[in-house]
């Protein structure tokens, strides 16, 4: 093994090891890039190792970082974040939760189904996992526990449904993925729609089956109302504002009227109008939403800059060729290589956040997948579905900790871990479906372009 390959392996291993120190990931990425650049240059100078990293190569990081900061696609990130935070303040989710609970009141598991539908709506309008999980937990868990639902089912429903926003457009993760591997964000939005809806349908199916097989875990509320036209009207009236915003944002992208960046601006403005119509907009709210948007955007861009430096140095050390040769050398064939990549991603999701996997792992494996002749949009959506499990798998499952932070008294981590386990298997099952039926991802983008 050559010196540069040893350095590439050490660089990647250092990244994994330092993540467990709790040090900010952006600083870890940038710091490792600096340290290994210095090591490579010193070895070139003192030991004539001919690694190939010098001042001219390292200086390339400056225009690359500038291109990140001036990237038109990434302008969508703060807009979608602002949209999600403003909708969180609008009160739409609370209205929808109460009205849907009345609509599904006589169905076993109806409250959990209600949480799933509200989570689906939040996913298509906010895309911010922390906000969705916290809101669903605050609104849904006390309601379900009060009606005698199993704590495990209540926690699993909230956690899994709250993570749908990472997949269903407008997803911040898909925007970042499209930018990192150079494919259309609009194509990813179109491709992710059916897999996201498939996951939600599987969640609902599981809840209804549990309600049928184990009624004590998902009972019918004792005071369930009869479904009337008035109840149905109230549900439709509660859904309309958010549905109109979602159709405006996604419809403008899907029909080619606007780019994702332009649509994100429309979404941010529309969310502000909805919050204003509910009487929820004030100077303090605007200040709070603006501050949170700035903090979240700064966090993401710091990671992007750190990952840019890390990727440049790793590529200079031959890390991308090393990974490509390692994957293509596996004795599994092209399909087996894809399965191997997804399996490794799933395991890494136990320890790494989706951002690290998106910024570091995806750009390394995407050229291999493209070289094997697979559709890159299909693989990226597979990768995204696989990453969704990282929010539910301990010890670094962020949805678990979001829920634990706001869970009512009596909800333990044991309840949460046992609750999410069936939903992790459901996500793996959905991943298998998308893997074997590629058309679930590719049909809608192809149909959009054929018109």
C-alpha positions as CSV (number, residue, x, y, z in Angstrom):
1,X,0.0,0.0,0.0
2,X,1.4,3.4,-1.0
3,X,2.0,6.3,1.5
4,X,-0.8,8.5,0.2
5,X,-3.3,5.6,0.6
6,X,-2.2,5.1,4.2
7,X,-2.6,8.8,4.8
8,X,-6.1,8.7,3.2
9,X,-7.2,5.8,5.5
10,X,-5.7,7.6,8.6
11,X,-7.5,10.8,7.6
12,X,-10.9,9.1,7.3
13,X,-10.3,7.1,10.5
14,X,-9.3,10.3,12.4
15,X,-12.6,11.9,11.2
16,X,-14.7,9.0,12.6
17,X,-12.7,8.9,15.9
18,X,-12.9,12.7,16.5
19,X,-16.7,12.7,16.0
20,X,-17.0,10.9,19.3
21,X,-15.2,13.6,21.2
22,X,-18.3,15.9,20.8
23,X,-16.2,18.6,19.1
24,X,-18.1,20.6,16.5
25,X,-18.1,18.6,13.2
26,X,-17.3,21.7,11.0
27,X,-14.1,22.3,13.0
28,X,-13.3,18.5,12.9
29,X,-13.6,18.5,9.1
30,X,-11.6,21.7,8.6
31,X,-9.0,20.8,11.2
32,X,-8.3,17.4,9.9
33,X,-7.9,18.8,6.4
34,X,-5.3,21.3,7.7
35,X,-3.4,18.7,9.7
36,X,-3.1,16.2,6.9
37,X,-2.2,18.8,4.4
38,X,0.7,19.8,6.6
39,X,1.7,16.1,7.1
40,X,1.6,15.5,3.3
41,X,3.7,18.6,2.5
42,X,6.2,17.7,5.2
43,X,6.5,14.2,4.0
44,X,7.0,15.5,0.5
45,X,9.7,17.9,1.7
46,X,11.6,15.7,4.1
47,X,11.1,12.2,2.9
48,X,10.6,12.7,-0.9
49,X,7.3,10.8,-0.7
50,X,5.8,12.5,-3.7
51,X,2.3,12.6,-2.3
52,X,1.3,15.5,-4.6
53,X,-0.2,17.9,-2.1
54,X,1.6,21.3,-2.1
55,X,0.6,24.9,-1.6
56,X,-0.7,25.2,-5.1
57,X,-3.0,22.3,-4.6
58,X,-4.2,23.4,-1.1
59,X,-5.0,26.9,-2.4
60,X,-7.7,25.4,-4.6
61,X,-9.9,25.3,-1.5
62,X,-10.4,29.1,-1.6
63,X,-12.3,29.2,-5.0
64,X,-14.1,26.1,-4.0
65,X,-15.4,27.6,-0.7
66,X,-16.3,30.8,-2.6
67,X,-18.3,28.7,-5.1
68,X,-20.2,27.2,-2.1
69,X,-21.1,30.6,-0.7
70,X,-22.2,31.9,-4.1
71,X,-24.2,28.7,-5.1
72,X,-27.6,29.7,-6.3
73,X,-29.1,26.3,-5.4
74,X,-28.0,26.6,-1.7
75,X,-29.9,29.9,-1.4
76,X,-33.0,27.6,-1.0
77,X,-31.7,26.4,2.4
78,X,-32.4,29.5,4.5
79,X,-35.7,30.1,2.7
80,X,-37.0,26.6,3.4
81,X,-35.7,26.8,7.0
82,X,-37.5,30.1,7.5
83,X,-40.7,28.6,5.9
84,X,-40.6,25.6,8.3
85,X,-40.0,27.7,11.4
86,X,-42.7,30.2,10.5
87,X,-45.2,27.4,9.9
88,X,-44.3,26.0,13.2
89,X,-45.4,29.3,14.8
90,X,-48.6,29.5,12.7
91,X,-50.8,27.1,14.7
92,X,-51.9,25.2,11.7
93,X,-50.6,21.9,13.1
94,X,-52.6,22.3,16.3
95,X,-55.9,22.9,14.4
96,X,-55.3,20.0,12.1
97,X,-54.4,17.6,15.0
98,X,-57.7,18.4,16.9
99,X,-59.9,18.1,13.8
100,X,-58.3,14.9,12.4
101,X,-58.6,13.3,15.9
102,X,-62.3,13.9,15.6
103,X,-62.4,12.4,12.1
104,X,-60.5,9.2,13.0
105,X,-61.9,9.0,16.6
106,X,-63.8,5.8,16.0
107,X,-61.0,3.9,14.3
108,X,-58.7,1.7,16.5
109,X,-55.3,3.4,16.3
110,X,-57.1,6.6,15.0
111,X,-55.1,9.0,17.1
112,X,-51.8,7.5,15.9
113,X,-53.1,7.7,12.4
114,X,-53.9,11.4,13.1
115,X,-50.3,12.0,14.2
116,X,-49.0,10.3,11.0
117,X,-51.2,12.5,8.8
118,X,-50.2,15.7,10.6
119,X,-46.6,14.6,10.5
120,X,-46.9,14.0,6.7
121,X,-48.3,17.5,6.3
122,X,-45.5,19.0,8.4
123,X,-42.9,17.0,6.4
124,X,-44.2,18.5,3.1
125,X,-44.3,22.0,4.5
126,X,-41.3,22.3,6.9
127,X,-38.7,19.7,6.4
128,X,-37.2,20.4,9.8
129,X,-37.0,17.2,11.9
130,X,-36.4,18.8,15.3
131,X,-39.5,21.1,15.0
132,X,-41.7,18.3,13.6
133,X,-40.8,15.7,16.3
134,X,-41.2,18.2,19.1
135,X,-44.5,19.6,17.8
136,X,-45.9,16.1,17.3
137,X,-44.7,15.0,20.7
138,X,-46.2,18.0,22.5
139,X,-49.6,17.6,20.7
140,X,-49.9,13.9,20.1
141,X,-48.3,11.9,23.0
142,X,-50.4,13.3,25.9
143,X,-53.5,12.7,23.8
144,X,-52.6,9.1,23.0
145,X,-51.4,8.3,26.6
146,X,-54.6,9.8,28.0
147,X,-56.7,7.5,25.8
148,X,-54.8,4.4,26.9
149,X,-52.4,3.9,24.0
150,X,-49.2,1.9,24.5
151,X,-46.3,4.3,25.3
152,X,-44.1,2.4,22.9
153,X,-46.6,2.8,20.0
154,X,-47.1,6.5,20.8
155,X,-43.3,7.2,20.9
156,X,-42.6,5.2,17.8
157,X,-45.3,6.9,15.8
158,X,-44.1,10.4,16.8
159,X,-40.4,9.7,16.1
160,X,-40.8,7.9,12.8
161,X,-43.4,10.3,11.4
162,X,-41.4,13.3,12.5
163,X,-38.5,12.1,10.3
164,X,-40.5,12.1,7.1
165,X,-39.5,15.7,6.5
166,X,-35.9,14.5,5.7
167,X,-37.2,12.7,2.7
168,X,-40.5,14.3,1.5
169,X,-39.9,17.5,-0.5
170,X,-39.1,20.3,0.1
171,X,-36.3,18.5,1.9
172,X,-33.2,20.3,3.1
173,X,-31.3,17.1,2.8
174,X,-32.2,16.6,-0.9
175,X,-31.1,20.2,-1.7
176,X,-27.7,19.4,-0.2
177,X,-27.5,16.1,-1.9
178,X,-28.3,17.6,-5.3
179,X,-25.6,20.2,-4.8
180,X,-22.9,17.8,-3.6
181,X,-23.2,15.4,-6.5
182,X,-24.3,17.8,-9.2
183,X,-27.8,16.5,-10.1
184,X,-31.1,18.4,-10.3
185,X,-32.8,19.2,-7.0
186,X,-36.1,19.2,-8.9
187,X,-35.5,15.6,-10.1
188,X,-34.7,14.6,-6.5
189,X,-37.9,16.3,-5.2
190,X,-39.9,14.4,-7.9
191,X,-38.2,11.1,-7.2
192,X,-38.6,11.3,-3.4
193,X,-42.4,12.0,-3.5
194,X,-43.7,8.4,-3.9
195,X,-41.1,6.8,-1.6
196,X,-42.1,9.3,1.1
197,X,-45.8,8.6,0.6
198,X,-45.0,4.9,0.6
199,X,-43.3,5.2,4.0
200,X,-46.3,7.1,5.4
201,X,-48.7,4.5,4.0
202,X,-46.7,1.7,5.6
203,X,-46.7,3.5,9.0
204,X,-50.5,3.8,8.8
205,X,-50.9,0.2,7.8
206,X,-48.8,-1.0,10.7
207,X,-50.8,1.2,13.2
208,X,-54.1,-0.2,11.9
209,X,-52.8,-3.8,12.1
210,X,-51.6,-3.2,15.7
211,X,-55.1,-1.7,16.5
212,X,-56.7,-4.8,15.1
213,X,-54.4,-7.5,16.6
214,X,-53.7,-5.8,19.9
215,X,-56.6,-3.5,20.7
216,X,-55.3,-2.7,24.2
217,X,-52.3,-0.9,22.6
218,X,-54.4,1.3,20.4
219,X,-58.0,1.5,21.8
220,X,-60.9,3.5,20.5
221,X,-61.4,6.7,22.6
222,X,-64.3,6.3,25.0
223,X,-65.8,9.7,24.0
224,X,-65.2,9.5,20.3
225,X,-67.5,11.7,18.3
226,X,-69.7,10.6,15.4
227,X,-68.3,11.7,12.1
228,X,-70.6,14.4,10.6
229,X,-70.4,16.7,7.7
230,X,-69.4,19.5,10.1
231,X,-66.5,17.5,11.3
232,X,-65.4,16.7,7.7
233,X,-65.8,20.4,6.8
234,X,-63.6,21.4,9.7
235,X,-60.9,19.0,8.7
236,X,-60.9,20.3,5.1
237,X,-60.8,23.9,6.3
238,X,-57.9,23.0,8.6
239,X,-56.0,21.3,5.8
240,X,-56.5,23.9,3.1
241,X,-54.0,26.6,4.2
242,X,-51.0,24.2,4.5
243,X,-52.1,22.2,1.4
244,X,-52.3,25.4,-0.7
245,X,-48.8,26.4,0.4
246,X,-47.5,22.9,-0.4
247,X,-49.1,22.9,-3.8
248,X,-47.8,26.3,-4.6
249,X,-44.2,25.5,-3.6
250,X,-44.0,21.9,-5.0
251,X,-46.4,22.5,-7.9
252,X,-44.3,25.4,-9.2
253,X,-41.2,23.1,-9.1
254,X,-42.9,20.1,-10.6
255,X,-44.5,22.0,-13.5
256,X,-41.3,23.9,-14.3
257,X,-42.7,27.3,-13.3
258,X,-40.0,28.0,-10.8
259,X,-36.7,26.6,-9.7
260,X,-36.4,25.1,-6.1
261,X,-34.6,28.3,-5.1
262,X,-37.4,30.6,-6.4
263,X,-40.1,28.3,-5.0
264,X,-38.4,28.5,-1.5
265,X,-38.8,32.3,-1.5
266,X,-42.5,31.9,-2.4
267,X,-42.8,29.3,0.4
268,X,-41.2,31.6,3.0
269,X,-43.5,34.5,2.0
270,X,-46.6,32.2,2.0
271,X,-45.7,30.8,5.4
272,X,-45.4,34.3,6.8
273,X,-48.9,35.2,5.3
274,X,-50.4,32.1,6.9
275,X,-49.0,32.9,10.3
276,X,-50.2,36.5,9.9
277,X,-53.7,35.3,9.0
278,X,-53.7,33.4,12.3
279,X,-52.6,36.4,14.2
280,X,-49.2,34.8,15.1
281,X,-46.9,37.3,13.5
282,X,-45.2,40.0,15.7
283,X,-41.9,41.7,15.8
284,X,-40.7,39.2,18.5
285,X,-41.8,36.3,16.3
286,X,-40.0,37.6,13.3
287,X,-36.9,38.3,15.3
288,X,-36.9,34.8,16.8
289,X,-37.6,33.1,13.4
290,X,-34.9,35.2,11.8
291,X,-32.4,34.3,14.5
292,X,-33.1,30.6,14.4
293,X,-32.9,30.6,10.6
294,X,-29.5,32.4,10.7
295,X,-28.1,30.0,13.3
296,X,-29.3,26.9,11.4
297,X,-28.1,28.2,8.1
298,X,-24.7,29.2,9.5
299,X,-24.4,25.7,11.0
300,X,-25.1,24.0,7.7
301,X,-22.7,26.3,5.7
302,X,-19.9,25.8,8.3
303,X,-20.3,22.1,7.7
304,X,-20.3,22.6,3.9
305,X,-17.0,24.6,4.1
306,X,-15.4,22.1,6.4
307,X,-16.5,19.2,4.1
308,X,-15.2,21.1,1.1
309,X,-11.7,21.3,2.6
310,X,-11.8,17.7,3.8
311,X,-12.9,16.4,0.4
312,X,-10.3,18.3,-1.4
313,X,-7.4,16.9,0.8
314,X,-8.9,13.4,0.8
315,X,-9.0,13.5,-3.0
316,X,-5.5,14.8,-3.2
317,X,-4.4,11.8,-1.1
318,X,-6.2,9.5,-3.6
319,X,-9.0,8.6,-1.2
320,X,-11.7,8.7,-3.9
321,X,-9.7,6.3,-6.1
322,X,-9.0,4.0,-3.1
323,X,-12.7,3.8,-2.3
324,X,-13.7,3.3,-5.9
325,X,-11.1,0.5,-6.3
326,X,-12.2,-1.1,-3.0
327,X,-15.9,-1.1,-4.0
328,X,-15.5,-2.2,-7.6
329,X,-13.2,-4.9,-6.4
330,X,-15.9,-6.5,-4.3
331,X,-16.9,-10.0,-5.6
332,X,-20.6,-9.2,-5.5
333,X,-21.4,-7.7,-8.9
334,X,-23.0,-4.2,-9.5
335,X,-26.2,-4.9,-7.5
336,X,-24.2,-6.4,-4.7
337,X,-22.0,-3.3,-4.5
338,X,-25.1,-1.1,-4.2
339,X,-26.4,-3.3,-1.4
340,X,-23.0,-3.2,0.3
341,X,-22.9,0.7,0.1
342,X,-26.4,0.9,1.6
343,X,-25.6,-1.6,4.4
344,X,-22.5,0.4,5.3
345,X,-24.5,3.6,5.3
346,X,-27.1,2.0,7.5
347,X,-24.5,1.0,10.0
348,X,-22.7,4.3,9.9
349,X,-26.1,5.9,10.7
350,X,-25.9,4.5,14.2
351,X,-22.9,6.8,14.9
352,X,-23.0,9.6,12.3
353,X,-25.5,12.3,11.6
354,X,-27.1,12.5,8.1
355,X,-25.2,15.7,7.4
356,X,-21.8,14.0,7.7
357,X,-22.9,11.1,5.6
358,X,-24.3,13.4,2.9
359,X,-21.3,15.6,2.8
360,X,-18.6,13.0,3.0
361,X,-19.9,9.5,2.1
362,X,-22.3,10.3,-0.8
363,X,-19.8,12.3,-3.0
364,X,-17.3,9.4,-2.6
365,X,-19.7,6.6,-3.6
366,X,-21.8,8.5,-6.2
367,X,-19.1,8.3,-9.0
368,X,-18.8,4.5,-8.4
369,X,-22.6,4.1,-8.7
370,X,-22.7,6.2,-11.8
371,X,-19.8,4.2,-13.3
372,X,-21.7,1.0,-12.7
373,X,-24.5,2.3,-14.9
374,X,-27.2,2.9,-12.3
375,X,-29.5,5.9,-12.3
376,X,-28.0,8.5,-9.9
377,X,-31.4,9.9,-8.9
378,X,-32.7,6.5,-7.9
379,X,-29.5,5.7,-5.9
380,X,-29.6,9.1,-4.2
381,X,-33.2,8.5,-3.0
382,X,-32.2,5.1,-1.8
383,X,-29.4,6.7,0.1
384,X,-31.9,9.2,1.5
385,X,-34.3,6.5,2.7
386,X,-31.4,4.7,4.3
387,X,-30.3,7.9,6.0
388,X,-33.7,8.4,7.5
389,X,-33.1,5.4,9.7
390,X,-30.1,7.3,11.3
391,X,-32.6,9.5,13.1
392,X,-34.1,6.5,14.9
393,X,-31.1,4.3,15.5
394,X,-29.3,4.7,18.9
395,X,-26.9,6.0,20.2
396,X,-27.0,9.0,17.8
397,X,-30.6,9.0,16.8
398,X,-31.5,12.7,17.1
399,X,-35.3,12.1,16.8
400,X,-35.0,10.0,20.0
401,X,-33.4,12.8,21.9
402,X,-35.8,15.5,20.5
403,X,-38.7,13.3,21.8
404,X,-37.1,12.6,25.2
405,X,-36.5,16.3,25.7
406,X,-40.3,17.1,25.6
407,X,-41.9,13.8,26.5
408,X,-44.4,13.7,29.4
409,X,-43.4,12.3,32.7
410,X,-43.3,8.5,32.7
411,X,-41.8,8.2,29.2
412,X,-38.4,6.6,29.4
413,X,-35.7,6.0,26.8
414,X,-36.6,2.3,27.1
415,X,-40.2,3.1,25.8
416,X,-38.7,5.2,23.0
417,X,-36.2,2.6,21.9
418,X,-38.7,-0.2,21.9
419,X,-41.2,2.0,20.2
420,X,-39.0,2.9,17.2
421,X,-37.8,-0.6,16.6
422,X,-40.8,-1.8,14.4
423,X,-40.6,1.5,12.5
424,X,-36.9,0.9,11.7
425,X,-37.9,-2.5,10.2
426,X,-40.6,-0.7,8.2
427,X,-38.1,1.7,6.8
428,X,-35.8,-1.1,5.8
429,X,-38.8,-2.8,4.1
430,X,-39.5,0.4,2.3
431,X,-35.9,0.6,1.2
432,X,-36.1,-2.9,-0.2
433,X,-39.3,-2.0,-2.2
434,X,-37.6,1.1,-3.7
435,X,-34.5,-0.9,-4.4
436,X,-36.4,-3.6,-6.4
437,X,-39.0,-1.3,-8.0
438,X,-36.9,1.5,-9.4
439,X,-39.9,3.0,-11.1
440,X,-41.2,4.3,-7.8
441,X,-38.4,6.9,-8.0
442,X,-37.9,7.3,-11.7
443,X,-41.5,7.4,-13.1
444,X,-42.4,10.9,-11.9
445,X,-39.2,12.6,-13.1
446,X,-39.5,10.8,-16.5
447,X,-43.2,11.7,-16.8
448,X,-42.5,15.3,-16.0
449,X,-39.8,15.6,-18.8
450,X,-41.9,13.7,-21.3
451,X,-44.7,16.3,-21.3
